[in-house]
Amino acid sequence: MRSTLVTNVWDAALRGQATPFHPVIETSARLLALLSLLQVRREWTGSELADRLEVGVRTIRRDVDKLRVLGYPVEAAPGVAGGYRLGSGGEMPPLLLDESESVAVAVGLRMVAAGTIDGIEETSVRALAKLEQLLPPALRRRVSALSQATSAFDVEGPRIDANLLAMIAGACRDGMRLHFAYVARDDARSRRWVEPSALVHSGHRWYLVAFDLNRDDWRTFRLDRIPPEAALRVGEKGRRRTVPGGDPAAFVARGLRRQMGQPTDDGDDAGSTTYGRIRLHAPIARVRGRLPGRYVTCEPDGENACVVTTRGQWSASFLVWMATLDEPLEVLEPPELVALAGTIAARLSFTA
């Protein structure tokens, strides 16, 4: 446990305040504070670090040399516009978190353990155990209570390899091109050469938003459709591009709505939507509360029937929804939906 003296010096150093304590303790606390700042931003100038820690630029240079002696790879760029950054490799610096950050990391680790990234569950549990062990008693109780009171559903969707996810994320960050095999919805296979922009998690699947160089247009790729046996290759430096609209998550959401035949906010669906209609032989009062109003409308058709219409393009899931209501139904239109209902009924029929 840290003494009160060390705790006061450490807290004061993180706030950038001067400390009247023993110079050796003050220097140690300042080194930890310097490491904390180097973790927050990719690069700092010497004068910025000196201002934050209320010391001179020469002191910053000496402290950087001490960190290097301790094994921390602090890189420096010379000149007036030069700066300091924490390089890769060497020993792992201490991760310095405040109370709210500690709680956020603990909750995140617990959720990841039940998430969609393959092979990371056990690692997350180990990291959470280490974090809770290092926390002060009061904060440890808070995190432990939160952990015990929360749980998550097991994810039944596709799981993504953690190394693949990390490689793509690094390419997005560094602006590197990617070359990979891809399997489309119709099982067509192709090789894609892209400039990646962002990763998006829908809560069920992972998507890559990228500019497809061969098609000269933006595309969204499901990561679970990149075959594991086909190696993803990082190529040369590419252009840093901004996804249309500036919001990768919104871009993916629009694409998914378009695939499902739901209206989007860009006007691209006008005149191209085929609505599905089914008559339920049940009073509207009995079924209205059981229908997803976000996707369908329901109108009475006499006292003992009602007609349900999709708000956007019909899909097979519409037929499934209606069948699960366990009410007599009649598929009205379009002809393709009527034919699909007949096909499904034939597949389900059997001889006793």
TORSE-884432 format. One record per residue: residue number from 1; z, x negated, y negated of N, C-alpha, C in turn. Coordinates in steps of 0.05 Angstrom, whole numbers, padded with zeros to 5 digits. Layout:
residues N
seq	n.w	n.u	n.v	ca.w	ca.u	ca.v	c.w	c.u	c.v
NUM	Z	X	Y	Z	X	Y	Z	X	Y
...
This chain:
residues 352
seq	n.w	n.u	n.v	ca.w	ca.u	ca.v	c.w	c.u	c.v
1	00000	-00017	00024	00000	00000	00000	00000	-00017	-00025
2	-00014	-00009	-00046	-00014	-00025	-00071	00012	-00020	-00086
3	00021	-00041	-00099	00044	-00039	-00116	00037	-00023	-00141
4	00058	-00012	-00155	00053	00003	-00180	00040	-00015	-00200
5	00047	-00041	-00200	00034	-00059	-00220	00004	-00061	-00215
6	-00003	-00065	-00190	-00032	-00068	-00183	-00047	-00042	-00189
7	-00034	-00019	-00182	-00046	00007	-00187	-00052	00011	-00216
8	-00032	00005	-00233	-00036	00009	-00262	-00058	-00008	-00273
9	-00058	-00034	-00264	-00079	-00052	-00273	-00107	-00042	-00264
10	-00109	-00034	-00239	-00134	-00025	-00228	-00144	00000	-00242
11	-00127	00020	-00246	-00135	00044	-00260	-00143	00038	-00289
12	-00129	00020	-00302	-00136	00013	-00330	-00162	-00001	-00331
13	-00167	-00018	-00312	-00192	-00034	-00312	-00216	-00015	-00308
14	-00214	00005	-00290	-00236	00024	-00286	-00241	00040	-00311
15	-00220	00045	-00328	-00224	00060	-00353	-00234	00041	-00375
16	-00236	00016	-00369	-00244	-00003	-00389	-00223	-00010	-00409
17	-00197	-00006	-00402	-00175	-00011	-00421	-00164	-00039	-00417
18	-00153	-00051	-00438	-00140	-00077	-00436	-00114	-00074	-00420
19	-00106	-00095	-00406	-00082	-00094	-00390	-00064	-00117	-00396
20	-00038	-00114	-00400	-00020	-00135	-00408	-00007	-00149	-00384
21	-00018	-00144	-00359	-00004	-00154	-00335	-00013	-00182	-00328
22	-00003	-00191	-00306	-00008	-00218	-00297	-00038	-00224	-00296
23	-00047	-00247	-00306	-00076	-00253	-00309	-00090	-00253	-00282
24	-00077	-00262	-00260	-00090	-00263	-00234	-00096	-00234	-00225
25	-00076	-00216	-00228	-00080	-00188	-00220	-00101	-00175	-00237
26	-00100	-00181	-00263	-00120	-00169	-00282	-00148	-00178	-00275
27	-00151	-00204	-00268	-00178	-00213	-00260	-00188	-00200	-00235
28	-00170	-00197	-00215	-00178	-00183	-00190	-00186	-00155	-00195
29	-00171	-00141	-00212	-00177	-00113	-00218	-00204	-00111	-00233
30	-00209	-00131	-00250	-00234	-00131	-00265	-00258	-00135	-00247
31	-00254	-00153	-00227	-00276	-00158	-00208	-00282	-00132	-00192
32	-00262	-00117	-00184	-00266	-00092	-00170	-00280	-00072	-00188
33	-00272	-00071	-00214	-00285	-00053	-00233	-00314	-00061	-00237
34	-00320	-00087	-00238	-00347	-00097	-00241	-00364	-00088	-00217
35	-00353	-00091	-00193	-00367	-00082	-00169	-00373	-00052	-00170
36	-00354	-00037	-00180	-00357	-00008	-00182	-00380	-00002	-00201
37	-00382	-00015	-00223	-00403	-00010	-00243	-00431	-00018	-00231
38	-00432	-00040	-00216	-00457	-00049	-00204	-00467	-00029	-00183
39	-00449	-00014	-00171	-00457	00007	-00152	-00468	00032	-00165
40	-00460	00037	-00190	-00467	00061	-00203	-00496	00061	-00213
41	-00505	00038	-00224	-00532	00036	-00235	-00547	00014	-00221
42	-00573	00016	-00221	-00590	-00005	-00208	-00588	-00031	-00223
43	-00586	-00030	-00250	-00586	-00055	-00266	-00570	-00051	-00291
44	-00555	-00072	-00299	-00539	-00073	-00323	-00546	-00098	-00338
45	-00546	-00097	-00365	-00547	-00121	-00381	-00519	-00133	-00383
46	-00518	-00159	-00388	-00492	-00171	-00391	-00475	-00159	-00413
47	-00488	-00152	-00435	-00473	-00140	-00458	-00463	-00113	-00451
48	-00478	-00097	-00435	-00468	-00070	-00427	-00443	-00073	-00410
49	-00444	-00091	-00391	-00420	-00096	-00374	-00396	-00105	-00390
50	-00402	-00124	-00409	-00380	-00134	-00426	-00368	-00112	-00443
51	-00384	-00094	-00453	-00373	-00072	-00469	-00356	-00053	-00452
52	-00366	-00047	-00428	-00351	-00029	-00411	-00324	-00040	-00402
53	-00323	-00066	-00397	-00298	-00078	-00388	-00282	-00091	-00410
54	-00293	-00090	-00435	-00279	-00101	-00459	-00273	-00130	-00456
55	-00293	-00145	-00448	-00290	-00175	-00446	-00316	-00186	-00458
56	-00317	-00213	-00459	-00341	-00226	-00470	-00362	-00229	-00449
57	-00387	-00235	-00458	-00410	-00239	-00440	-00405	-00263	-00422
58	-00392	-00284	-00432	-00386	-00307	-00416	-00367	-00300	-00393
59	-00348	-00283	-00398	-00329	-00274	-00377	-00345	-00259	-00355
60	-00364	-00243	-00363	-00380	-00229	-00344	-00395	-00249	-00326
61	-00407	-00270	-00339	-00421	-00290	-00323	-00403	-00303	-00303
62	-00378	-00310	-00312	-00359	-00323	-00294	-00351	-00304	-00271
63	-00347	-00278	-00278	-00339	-00259	-00257	-00362	-00255	-00237
64	-00387	-00255	-00247	-00410	-00253	-00228	-00410	-00276	-00209
65	-00405	-00301	-00220	-00404	-00324	-00202	-00382	-00322	-00181
66	-00359	-00310	-00189	-00338	-00307	-00169	-00346	-00286	-00148
67	-00360	-00265	-00155	-00369	-00246	-00135	-00389	-00259	-00116
68	-00405	-00277	-00126	-00424	-00290	-00108	-00410	-00308	-00089
69	-00389	-00322	-00098	-00373	-00339	-00080	-00360	-00322	-00058
70	-00353	-00297	-00065	-00340	-00279	-00045	-00361	-00267	-00026
71	-00386	-00272	-00031	-00407	-00263	-00012	-00422	-00239	-00021
72	-00418	-00229	-00046	-00433	-00206	-00057	-00458	-00216	-00071
73	-00482	-00207	-00062	-00507	-00217	-00073	-00514	-00204	-00100
74	-00502	-00214	-00121	-00508	-00204	-00148	-00532	-00220	-00159
75	-00554	-00206	-00164	-00578	-00218	-00175	-00579	-00217	-00205
76	-00591	-00237	-00217	-00592	-00238	-00247	-00620	-00245	-00255
77	-00629	-00231	-00277	-00655	-00237	-00289	-00650	-00251	-00315
78	-00663	-00274	-00321	-00657	-00289	-00345	-00670	-00276	-00370
79	-00662	-00286	-00393	-00674	-00277	-00418	-00657	-00255	-00432
80	-00666	-00248	-00456	-00652	-00228	-00472	-00652	-00201	-00458
81	-00674	-00194	-00445	-00676	-00168	-00432	-00667	-00169	-00403
82	-00656	-00192	-00395	-00647	-00195	-00367	-00623	-00178	-00361
83	-00616	-00177	-00336	-00593	-00161	-00328	-00583	-00169	-00301
84	-00563	-00154	-00291	-00550	-00159	-00265	-00554	-00135	-00247
85	-00558	-00140	-00222	-00560	-00119	-00202	-00548	-00128	-00176
86	-00538	-00109	-00160	-00526	-00115	-00134	-00548	-00115	-00114
87	-00554	-00139	-00103	-00576	-00142	-00084	-00568	-00133	-00056
88	-00588	-00132	-00038	-00582	-00124	-00010	-00573	-00148	00006
89	-00560	-00143	00028	-00550	-00165	00045	-00522	-00173	00037
90	-00512	-00194	00050	-00485	-00203	00044	-00464	-00184	00055
91	-00440	-00186	00045	-00418	-00169	00054	-00420	-00142	00040
92	-00409	-00122	00054	-00409	-00095	00043	-00388	-00093	00021
93	-00395	-00087	-00004	-00376	-00085	-00025	-00357	-00061	-00020
94	-00333	-00062	-00031	-00316	-00038	-00028	-00327	-00015	-00043
95	-00327	00008	-00030	-00338	00033	-00042	-00316	00046	-00058
96	-00320	00048	-00084	-00298	00057	-00102	-00304	00086	-00111
97	-00287	00105	-00102	-00292	00133	-00107	-00267	00145	-00120
98	-00272	00163	-00139	-00249	00178	-00150	-00243	00201	-00131
99	-00223	00218	-00139	-00214	00239	-00121	-00236	00259	-00114
100	-00250	00269	-00135	-00271	00289	-00130	-00294	00277	-00113
101	-00301	00252	-00118	-00322	00239	-00102	-00313	00236	-00073
102	-00288	00229	-00068	-00278	00227	-00041	-00279	00253	-00026
103	-00272	00275	-00039	-00273	00301	-00026	-00302	00308	-00020
104	-00320	00303	-00039	-00349	00309	-00035	-00360	00293	-00012
105	-00353	00268	-00009	-00363	00251	00013	-00352	00262	00039
106	-00327	00269	00040	-00315	00279	00065	-00328	00305	00074
107	-00332	00323	00055	-00345	00348	00062	-00374	00343	00072
108	-00388	00326	00057	-00415	00319	00065	-00417	00307	00093
109	-00400	00289	00100	-00400	00277	00126	-00395	00298	00148
110	-00377	00317	00142	-00371	00337	00162	-00395	00356	00166
111	-00409	00363	00145	-00432	00380	00147	-00455	00365	00161
112	-00458	00339	00155	-00480	00324	00168	-00476	00323	00198
113	-00451	00322	00207	-00445	00321	00236	-00456	00345	00251
114	-00461	00367	00237	-00473	00391	00249	-00500	00397	00238
115	-00514	00376	00227	-00539	00381	00213	-00564	00376	00229
116	-00586	00369	00215	-00612	00368	00228	-00622	00340	00231
117	-00605	00320	00227	-00614	00292	00230	-00604	00282	00257
118	-00623	00274	00274	-00616	00267	00301	-00602	00239	00302
119	-00582	00237	00319	-00568	00212	00324	-00548	00204	00303
120	-00542	00221	00284	-00524	00214	00262	-00497	00227	00264
121	-00494	00245	00284	-00469	00260	00286	-00445	00242	00291
122	-00447	00225	00312	-00424	00208	00319	-00418	00188	00296
123	-00439	00178	00283	-00435	00160	00261	-00420	00173	00238
124	-00427	00198	00233	-00414	00213	00211	-00385	00217	00217
125	-00378	00224	00242	-00350	00228	00249	-00334	00202	00247
126	-00346	00180	00255	-00332	00154	00252	-00328	00147	00223
127	-00348	00152	00206	-00345	00146	00177	-00324	00164	00165
128	-00323	00189	00173	-00303	00207	00162	-00275	00199	00170
129	-00271	00190	00194	-00245	00180	00203	-00236	00156	00187
130	-00255	00137	00181	-00248	00114	00165	-00241	00122	00137
131	-00256	00140	00126	-00251	00149	00098	-00223	00162	00096
132	-00216	00180	00114	-00190	00193	00113	-00167	00173	00117
133	-00172	00152	00132	-00151	00132	00137	-00145	00117	00111
134	-00165	00113	00094	-00162	00097	00070	-00152	00112	00046
135	-00152	00139	00048	-00144	00155	00025	-00114	00154	00020
136	-00106	00157	-00005	-00077	00160	-00011	-00066	00185	00003
137	-00040	00186	00009	-00029	00209	00025	-00036	00236	00013
138	-00032	00240	-00013	-00037	00267	-00025	-00066	00275	-00022
139	-00085	00256	-00028	-00113	00263	-00026	-00121	00266	00004
140	-00109	00251	00021	-00115	00253	00050	-00108	00281	00060
141	-00086	00292	00050	-00078	00319	00058	-00098	00340	00048
142	-00108	00336	00024	-00128	00354	00013	-00154	00354	00030
143	-00163	00330	00035	-00188	00327	00051	-00184	00338	00079
144	-00161	00332	00091	-00155	00341	00118	-00154	00372	00119
145	-00141	00384	00100	-00140	00413	00099	-00168	00426	00096
146	-00184	00414	00079	-00211	00424	00075	-00227	00421	00100
147	-00224	00398	00114	-00239	00393	00139	-00231	00413	00161
148	-00205	00419	00163	-00195	00437	00183	-00203	00466	00178
149	-00207	00473	00153	-00212	00501	00146	-00242	00507	00145
150	-00259	00487	00147	-00288	00492	00145	-00301	00486	00172
151	-00323	00499	00176	-00340	00494	00200	-00368	00501	00194
152	-00387	00494	00211	-00415	00500	00207	-00428	00508	00233
153	-00449	00524	00230	-00464	00532	00254	-00479	00508	00265
154	-00481	00507	00292	-00499	00487	00304	-00528	00493	00296
155	-00542	00474	00289	-00570	00478	00280	-00588	00479	00305
156	-00604	00500	00307	-00621	00503	00330	-00650	00495	00324
157	-00655	00488	00299	-00682	00480	00291	-00689	00452	00299
158	-00712	00442	00291	-00721	00415	00298	-00702	00394	00286
159	-00698	00372	00301	-00681	00351	00291	-00698	00326	00285
160	-00691	00313	00264	-00707	00290	00254	-00692	00264	00259
161	-00707	00244	00268	-00696	00217	00272	-00686	00205	00246
162	-00662	00195	00246	-00650	00185	00221	-00666	00161	00210
163	-00676	00144	00228	-00692	00121	00219	-00718	00129	00205
164	-00731	00150	00217	-00755	00160	00204	-00749	00171	00177
165	-00728	00186	00175	-00720	00198	00149	-00714	00176	00128
166	-00700	00155	00137	-00693	00133	00118	-00718	00118	00110
167	-00737	00114	00128	-00762	00100	00121	-00778	00115	00101
168	-00781	00141	00104	-00796	00158	00086	-00782	00159	00059
169	-00756	00162	00059	-00740	00163	00034	-00744	00137	00018
170	-00744	00114	00033	-00748	00088	00019	-00776	00086	00007
171	-00796	00097	00021	-00824	00096	00010	-00826	00114	-00015
172	-00812	00137	-00015	-00812	00154	-00039	-00799	00139	-00062
173	-00777	00126	-00057	-00762	00112	-00078	-00779	00089	-00089
174	-00792	00073	-00072	-00806	00049	-00080	-00835	00053	-00087
175	-00845	00078	-00083	-00873	00083	-00090	-00892	00070	-00070
176	-00885	00069	-00044	-00903	00056	-00025	-00919	00078	-00010
177	-00944	00071	-00003	-00960	00090	00012	-00952	00091	00041
178	-00958	00115	00054	-00951	00119	00082	-00975	00127	00098
179	-00976	00117	00122	-00998	00123	00141	-00986	00134	00166
180	-00993	00158	00175	-00980	00170	00198	-00998	00190	00212
181	-00992	00196	00237	-01006	00217	00252	-00992	00244	00245
182	-01007	00266	00246	-00996	00292	00239	-01008	00313	00256
183	-00992	00333	00265	-01001	00355	00281	-00998	00380	00264
184	-01020	00393	00258	-01021	00417	00241	-01011	00442	00257
185	-01009	00465	00243	-01000	00489	00255	-01018	00498	00278
186	-01044	00492	00276	-01063	00500	00297	-01066	00478	00318
187	-01047	00459	00319	-01046	00436	00338	-01068	00416	00333
188	-01083	00418	00311	-01103	00398	00304	-01089	00372	00296
189	-01098	00350	00307	-01086	00324	00301	-01103	00308	00282
190	-01090	00293	00264	-01104	00278	00244	-01087	00254	00236
191	-01100	00235	00222	-01085	00213	00210	-01084	00218	00180
192	-01060	00214	00168	-01057	00220	00140	-01049	00194	00125
193	-01061	00192	00101	-01056	00169	00084	-01047	00180	00057
194	-01021	00177	00050	-01010	00192	00028	-00994	00174	00010
195	-00989	00184	-00015	-00970	00172	-00033	-00946	00191	-00035
196	-00924	00185	-00022	-00901	00203	-00020	-00887	00207	-00047
197	-00877	00231	-00051	-00863	00237	-00076	-00833	00244	-00071
198	-00828	00262	-00051	-00800	00270	-00047	-00797	00282	-00020
199	-00772	00282	-00010	-00764	00296	00014	-00749	00322	00006
200	-00754	00343	00020	-00741	00369	00015	-00730	00380	00041
201	-00705	00389	00040	-00693	00402	00063	-00689	00432	00057
202	-00701	00449	00073	-00700	00478	00068	-00675	00491	00078
203	-00657	00476	00091	-00635	00487	00105	-00640	00490	00134
204	-00666	00488	00142	-00674	00490	00170	-00692	00467	00178
205	-00710	00459	00160	-00729	00438	00166	-00731	00418	00143
206	-00741	00394	00150	-00746	00373	00130	-00776	00373	00124
207	-00783	00370	00098	-00810	00369	00089	-00815	00344	00071
208	-00839	00333	00074	-00847	00311	00056	-00868	00323	00036
209	-00863	00319	00011	-00883	00327	-00010	-00897	00301	-00018
210	-00924	00301	-00015	-00939	00277	-00019	-00967	00283	-00029
211	-00979	00263	-00042	-01007	00266	-00051	-01025	00255	-00029
212	-01042	00272	-00016	-01059	00263	00005	-01084	00249	-00006
213	-01086	00224	-00001	-01108	00208	-00013	-01135	00216	-00002
214	-01137	00223	00023	-01163	00231	00035	-01172	00258	00025
215	-01154	00276	00019	-01161	00303	00010	-01159	00306	-00020
216	-01149	00285	-00033	-01147	00284	-00062	-01132	00309	-00073
217	-01109	00315	-00060	-01094	00338	-00068	-01066	00335	-00057
218	-01047	00351	-00068	-01020	00351	-00059	-01017	00367	-00033
219	-01000	00357	-00015	-00995	00370	00010	-00965	00369	00017
220	-00957	00388	00034	-00930	00388	00044	-00931	00384	00075
221	-00915	00365	00085	-00916	00358	00113	-00889	00363	00126
222	-00888	00377	00148	-00863	00381	00163	-00858	00355	00179
223	-00834	00344	00176	-00828	00319	00189	-00828	00321	00219
224	-00821	00345	00229	-00820	00348	00259	-00848	00349	00270
225	-00869	00350	00254	-00896	00350	00263	-00909	00322	00262
226	-00893	00302	00255	-00901	00274	00258	-00893	00265	00285
227	-00912	00261	00304	-00905	00254	00332	-00888	00229	00333
228	-00866	00229	00349	-00849	00205	00350	-00863	00182	00363
229	-00883	00188	00381	-00896	00165	00394	-00916	00151	00376
230	-00924	00164	00353	-00943	00152	00335	-00927	00140	00311
231	-00928	00114	00310	-00912	00099	00290	-00921	00106	00262
232	-00901	00111	00245	-00906	00115	00216	-00907	00088	00203
233	-00927	00082	00188	-00931	00055	00177	-00929	00056	00146
234	-00914	00038	00135	-00912	00035	00105	-00934	00016	00096
235	-00950	00025	00077	-00972	00009	00067	-00966	-00005	00041
236	-00987	-00008	00025	-00984	-00023	00000	-00972	-00005	-00022
237	-00967	-00017	-00045	-00956	-00002	-00068	-00976	00019	-00077
238	-00966	00043	-00083	-00984	00064	-00092	-00976	00073	-00120
239	-00987	00095	-00129	-00981	00106	-00155	-00956	00124	-00153
240	-00940	00123	-00173	-00917	00142	-00175	-00927	00168	-00187
241	-00926	00189	-00171	-00937	00215	-00180	-00914	00235	-00182
242	-00918	00254	-00200	-00899	00276	-00204	-00911	00301	-00191
243	-00895	00313	-00174	-00905	00337	-00160	-00912	00359	-00180
244	-00933	00375	-00175	-00940	00397	-00193	-00916	00415	-00199
245	-00911	00419	-00225	-00888	00435	-00233	-00863	00419	-00237
246	-00862	00395	-00226	-00840	00377	-00231	-00816	00381	-00212
247	-00817	00402	-00195	-00794	00408	-00177	-00804	00408	-00148
248	-00798	00387	-00133	-00808	00386	-00105	-00798	00410	-00088
249	-00772	00418	-00091	-00762	00440	-00075	-00777	00466	-00082
250	-00782	00471	-00107	-00797	00495	-00115	-00825	00494	-00104
251	-00837	00470	-00104	-00865	00467	-00094	-00866	00475	-00064
252	-00846	00465	-00048	-00845	00471	-00020	-00840	00501	-00016
253	-00821	00512	-00032	-00815	00541	-00029	-00839	00558	-00034
254	-00855	00551	-00055	-00879	00567	-00060	-00899	00566	-00037
255	-00902	00542	-00025	-00920	00539	-00003	-00911	00555	00021
256	-00885	00556	00027	-00875	00571	00049	-00878	00601	00045
257	-00874	00610	00020	-00878	00639	00014	-00907	00646	00017
258	-00925	00628	00009	-00953	00633	00012	-00961	00635	00042
259	-00950	00618	00058	-00956	00619	00087	-00947	00645	00099
260	-00924	00656	00089	-00913	00681	00100	-00926	00705	00088
261	-00944	00701	00069	-00957	00723	00056	-00940	00737	00035
262	-00919	00724	00026	-00902	00735	00005	-00913	00727	-00022
263	-00909	00744	-00042	-00919	00738	-00069	-00906	00714	-00081
264	-00921	00698	-00096	-00910	00675	-00110	-00912	00680	-00140
265	-00902	00662	-00155	-00901	00665	-00184	-00925	00652	-00198
266	-00945	00643	-00183	-00968	00629	-00195	-00993	00645	-00196
267	-00992	00671	-00186	-01015	00688	-00188	-01037	00683	-00168
268	-01033	00665	-00148	-01054	00658	-00130	-01058	00679	-00108
269	-01040	00699	-00106	-01042	00717	-00084	-01056	00743	-00092
270	-01064	00746	-00117	-01076	00771	-00126	-01102	00777	-00110
271	-01104	00802	-00099	-01128	00811	-00086	-01132	00800	-00058
272	-01113	00783	-00047	-01118	00771	-00021	-01097	00779	-00001
273	-01080	00799	-00007	-01058	00806	00010	-01065	00831	00027
274	-01060	00829	00053	-01063	00851	00071	-01036	00861	00079
275	-01029	00885	00071	-01002	00896	00076	-01000	00909	00104
276	-00977	00906	00116	-00972	00920	00141	-00957	00945	00137
277	-00964	00967	00152	-00950	00993	00150	-00943	01003	00177
278	-00918	01012	00180	-00908	01023	00205	-00892	01048	00199
279	-00898	01069	00215	-00882	01094	00212	-00860	01094	00233
280	-00835	01098	00223	-00812	01100	00240	-00805	01130	00243
281	-00801	01139	00267	-00794	01167	00271	-00764	01169	00271
282	-00754	01166	00246	-00725	01167	00241	-00721	01173	00212
283	-00700	01188	00205	-00695	01194	00176	-00692	01168	00160
284	-00701	01168	00136	-00699	01144	00119	-00670	01136	00115
285	-00652	01155	00113	-00624	01149	00109	-00612	01133	00132
286	-00623	01136	00156	-00612	01122	00179	-00622	01093	00181
287	-00644	01087	00169	-00655	01060	00174	-00657	01043	00148
288	-00655	01055	00125	-00659	01041	00100	-00640	01017	00097
289	-00615	01021	00104	-00595	00999	00101	-00599	00977	00121
290	-00616	00981	00141	-00620	00961	00162	-00646	00946	00158
291	-00660	00951	00137	-00685	00938	00131	-00682	00916	00109
292	-00695	00893	00112	-00694	00872	00092	-00709	00880	00067
293	-00696	00891	00047	-00709	00901	00023	-00724	00880	00008
294	-00718	00855	00012	-00732	00833	-00001	-00761	00831	00009
295	-00766	00841	00033	-00792	00837	00045	-00808	00863	00050
296	-00794	00886	00050	-00808	00911	00055	-00798	00933	00037
297	-00815	00954	00035	-00807	00979	00021	-00806	01001	00042
298	-00791	01022	00036	-00788	01044	00055	-00790	01070	00040
299	-00808	01088	00048	-00813	01114	00035	-00810	01136	00056
300	-00798	01159	00048	-00795	01181	00067	-00823	01193	00074
301	-00825	01202	00099	-00849	01215	00109	-00841	01240	00124
302	-00832	01260	00108	-00820	01284	00119	-00790	01279	00123
303	-00778	01299	00136	-00749	01297	00139	-00740	01277	00161
304	-00756	01273	00181	-00748	01257	00204	-00765	01232	00209
305	-00778	01223	00188	-00795	01199	00191	-00796	01185	00164
306	-00804	01160	00165	-00808	01144	00141	-00829	01122	00146
307	-00841	01112	00125	-00862	01092	00128	-00852	01066	00115
308	-00853	01044	00130	-00844	01018	00121	-00869	01001	00115
309	-00870	00989	00091	-00893	00973	00083	-00884	00945	00074
310	-00898	00925	00082	-00891	00898	00074	-00896	00894	00045
311	-00880	00878	00032	-00884	00871	00003	-00906	00851	00000
312	-00911	00835	00020	-00932	00815	00019	-00949	00816	00044
313	-00962	00794	00050	-00979	00793	00074	-00963	00799	00099
314	-00974	00816	00117	-00960	00822	00141	-00960	00798	00160
315	-00941	00797	00178	-00940	00777	00199	-00928	00788	00224
316	-00929	00773	00246	-00918	00783	00271	-00888	00789	00269
317	-00874	00774	00252	-00846	00778	00249	-00840	00806	00239
318	-00858	00818	00223	-00854	00845	00213	-00852	00865	00237
319	-00870	00861	00256	-00870	00878	00280	-00844	00874	00296
320	-00835	00850	00297	-00810	00844	00312	-00786	00857	00299
321	-00785	00855	00272	-00763	00868	00257	-00762	00898	00264
322	-00785	00911	00263	-00785	00940	00267	-00777	00947	00295
323	-00785	00931	00315	-00779	00937	00343	-00749	00934	00348
324	-00735	00916	00333	-00707	00912	00338	-00690	00935	00327
325	-00702	00953	00311	-00687	00976	00301	-00681	00996	00323
326	-00695	00994	00345	-00692	01012	00368	-00697	01041	00360
327	-00718	01045	00344	-00727	01072	00336	-00756	01075	00345
328	-00765	01099	00352	-00793	01104	00358	-00810	01096	00334
329	-00832	01082	00339	-00849	01073	00316	-00878	01076	00323
330	-00894	01077	00302	-00923	01079	00303	-00935	01060	00284
331	-00951	01041	00294	-00964	01021	00277	-00988	01034	00264
332	-00989	01033	00237	-01010	01047	00222	-01033	01029	00214
333	-01027	01007	00202	-01048	00989	00192	-01036	00962	00185
334	-01054	00942	00183	-01083	00941	00187	-01090	00941	00217
335	-01115	00942	00223	-01124	00942	00251	-01114	00918	00267
336	-01112	00895	00253	-01103	00871	00267	-01074	00874	00276
337	-01057	00887	00260	-01029	00892	00267	-01027	00912	00290
338	-01045	00932	00290	-01045	00951	00312	-01053	00937	00338
339	-01073	00920	00336	-01082	00905	00360	-01060	00887	00370
340	-01046	00873	00352	-01024	00856	00360	-01002	00871	00375
341	-00996	00895	00365	-00975	00911	00377	-00983	00919	00406
342	-01009	00925	00410	-01019	00932	00436	-01017	00908	00455
343	-01024	00884	00445	-01023	00860	00461	-00995	00854	00470
344	-00976	00856	00451	-00948	00851	00458	-00937	00871	00478
345	-00945	00896	00474	-00936	00917	00493	-00946	00912	00521
346	-00971	00903	00523	-00983	00897	00549	-00968	00874	00562
347	-00961	00854	00547	-00947	00831	00559	-00919	00839	00569
348	-00907	00858	00555	-00879	00866	00562	-00879	00886	00584
349	-00901	00899	00590	-00901	00920	00611	-00900	00907	00639
350	-00887	00920	00657	-00885	00910	00685	-00882	00934	00703
351	-00887	00929	00728	-00885	00950	00748	-00858	00948	00763
352	-00843	00970	00763	-00816	00970	00776	-00819	00966	00806
